[in-house]
């Protein structure tokens, strides 16, 4: 059975390492299941005795005793079963918990290029639904996967104990039946996958037509959308009918196989009874075993369908584990940041054909304010993430104080650099908890000062215990941005990086913010990544990027004369620049 | 809309109507189901008789055994065939009904007014097309055949058992349902544990969403350990309550098995007693009985499962029918086709509001000769898109009239009207497909050269070429592989290609930087040249160039005129202008 879905099964097996710490439970679970199967298999033999001894001899006491034993077997079976369930539940839940913890740790070791490769929503699914699905699969495996083979093998052994010749019919029946189930399942599983894919297709199509209702209508494309949907729905119908036809075979075919074996059991059994080798009660027991085998194998087939769902989840999880983080931690501790240097830095996203940034060189000395401007896709954010070592350059080096950035420990880089990322993400908890990210021991006074500089005091006031909802959704975009700026200002830092972090602020607040930042104590190096000329105009050095290349460096005045790209950007924002003092 | 629910008996009627094209298949499937049940229940009787023909050494009646073995084989083969045919026919009926429902629902979605789609959660509509249809097919159609065979099995089993021995039959009939009570007792008592588990799961989901969604931030601040710690803590809680929920709920199966086992023992004892006392039961009959006792619970379990699903399935059917009954937009298909070159637009005392309590546009009059540029300005959320909604008939005016070339838009064929407009909105919708397919959305038969030419004019060609597969790059559903600005440029290319005579542009400055925007605006200028355009304007340069500026404030048009006129008038526009463009 196991080899039906070889590749996918290996995905499940790879994850079995998370059961290691729960070896006892993982063994005891199936063991008690085995005991339950034994008690279940004993019943037909006891009933056979009841018939052969009790009824034949008219011994009512014997009959009662046998009946009592049957009930006792049932009770023992019940106890073994729930013991097995308990261990299975314990082991599988522990499995899921440890898998999730490990998977999260793995994901958190990813650099931004690995994160982008999977995409946020896909990682969330893997960490959420897929872990739960895999955990459910493990529970089923521990609880039920072995039960069916136990019953089948046990029934065959019992038949051998009763009569070797008749037992051969059992061997034949089991082989035939397994082959039938195996062939059908092998055909069926890929069809199920296909059906699921088809269903996904019509889901996407429907969602698209809801989110794009206006566009679809404005292009008068309803008819072609309908045609596409109908084609997808027809595809789903065909695959449902095909897989339905085959899966409809499973029950009747297995039923036929096992009962034709039962018919031959009657016929050959009759001979054995006639020569006194086997009793009538034993024949009944044998017929009973046949039924038990059938039920067990059909249950197994159902189980396999359920487990395949988990194996595709397991496969998705393994995909994440298969990617190792591209960044290794350095060994040196970074002290005070005196000089930051980009030396012919180029970066290409894995799999992309072109460079995101190409041949970028510049030097920023302590205390400088550096502006980075450029259009969409010019590579501004790439430069920012190289600076924070969210990723390493494909070519060239980023150096700090004359040493390669990758030689320094993440820990020391993180404490020297304070960053305000482009996406203003906050985390659920209180405002205080969010602000303490860079420095756990910061005092309330320090937090208030950071809030003030970030122009966030006006809406936070003194209420550091204000609740922050998931991802900070209870604050507006502009408020979130200001809070993330405040978060970066808490604690010691030599370098402050603002990655397009004022986009949701109005011009007045933006200007006031920049003023407040420039008058911060300590000789900070400040990087401002922005699309707004007004944000970088007063910088000591402005780096202009155009389609990944360095279009110019210099001050505002220098660039206006020497850099056509910069002049063009300025021109496009004339109304704003003109009005600035 | 919500209270216009389909009546309960109406639902059943409509489901029957849905299935009625397949009544022949249905009748046959019921016939095969009956045959299958009868044959499969007859089999134990035959095997019992065979057993009775082989009592002891040297007394075996071989003729009888042979006869019964052959009959048994035939019965079994017949039952199998009937079962397969029954399932196959049910599948056909079910899947065909599902197919029809889904196609109808989708067609309805494309016919619905934009207003309906705006005001209803997309997830809810989507779930009707996907989950509710599934639930209906599983619950009502598959369920119906299970219910039918289930009831038939119970009745037939009781019949067969009574025909053998009434007292023992009574024991089975009375005590077996006990297992159902045990099952429902357990289900009731584990409910609270599952509820708690799903609560903690909810917490876990938000935690994961937040941590992975903000992964880059977490990394930049070196907070991965703390976050992992948080996840582990919630995970531990989840583990503790999960073990309980899982364990207690999984007692159900062993418990019902135990009850069955006890009934089985009782049947064996009673049967043996009456065999000993000559109570008219043979050993073979006892064996038939034991088999019935073994299988008797199964149809009960199935039926109780089906009934639980029925309720859900009926609710699903109601939701499906409610959506199907929604009013489609009235499109006067027989209406006039838009005359070429007559594209004068008139708003004649137009009034409109999304809800009666909040009047928006009242008695609005405007006449736009062909080829003019109309800029719409106003603070965020002032309802600038409302005019666009009315122009394209995404919403209909409450009173007054919008006329195109003198013809009221309501009398125009809807798609002909819309084909005259090209639209670039802030919301960058792209469909699942390649870049080229998306650009050619408005003109499916465009050649690759035309597509590339349009992209070049929209300044999108350079970034498209740098994508992994160029114009054949597949855009994923969530568009994860493109930046917001890139998506916007594709939307512009899409309009560039079909280039209709009138344009609606939302200058989406939030996602495109000024330099790119400058380039795009050049393209826009080229596009709007000689065409009527409505521009939701964020930039001064557009406004100064416009032939007419409409100033909107909380949904109303408060001023209109050219830039200079409006500045001179010194009204709201002046304040707005100063705050937006002069405050720096």
Interface residues (C-beta under 8 A of the other chain):
Chain A: X36 X43 X47 X50 X51 X54 X55 X58 X59 X60 X63 X64 X66 X67 X68 X70 X71 X73 X74 X75 X77 X78 X81 X82 X85 X86 X88 X89 X90 X92 X93 X94 X96 X97 X100 X101 X104 X105 X107 X108 X109 X110 X111 X112 X115 X119 X120 X121 X123 X124 X127 X128 X132 X139 X143 X199 X202 X203 X204 X205 X206 X207 X208 X209 X210 X211 X212 X213 X214 X215 X216 X217 X218 X219 X220 X221 X222 X224 X225 X226 X229 X230 X233 X234 X236 X237 X240 X241 X244 X245 X248 X249 X251 X252 X253 X255 X256 X259 X260 X262 X263 X264 X266 X267 X269 X270 X271 X273 X274 X275 X276 X279 X280 X281 X283 X284 X287 X288 X291 X351 X352 X353 X354 X374 X375 X376 X377 X388 X390 X410 X411 X414 X415 X417 X419 X421 X423 X425 X426 X427 X428 X437 X438 X470 X471 X484 X487 X503 X506 X507 X508 X511 X531 X532 X533 X534 X547 X565 X568 X569 X571 X572 X573 X575 X576 X579 X580
Chain B: X40 X43 X47 X50 X51 X53 X54 X55 X56 X57 X58 X59 X60 X62 X65 X66 X68 X69 X70 X72 X73 X76 X77 X79 X80 X81 X83 X84 X87 X88 X91 X92 X95 X96 X98 X99 X102 X103 X106 X107 X109 X110 X111 X112 X114 X117 X118 X122 X125 X126 X129 X130 X201 X204 X205 X206 X207 X208 X209 X210 X211 X212 X213 X214 X215 X216 X217 X218 X219 X220 X221 X222 X223 X224 X227 X228 X231 X232 X235 X236 X238 X239 X242 X243 X246 X247 X250 X251 X253 X254 X255 X257 X258 X261 X262 X264 X265 X266 X268 X269 X272 X273 X275 X276 X283 X286 X287 X290 X291 X294 X392 X394 X414 X415 X416 X418 X419 X421 X422 X423 X425 X427 X429 X431 X432 X441 X442 X444 X462 X463 X466 X467 X468 X477 X478 X480 X483 X485 X486 X498 X510 X511 X512 X513 X514 X515 X516 X517 X518 X539 X540 X541 X581 X582 X583 X584
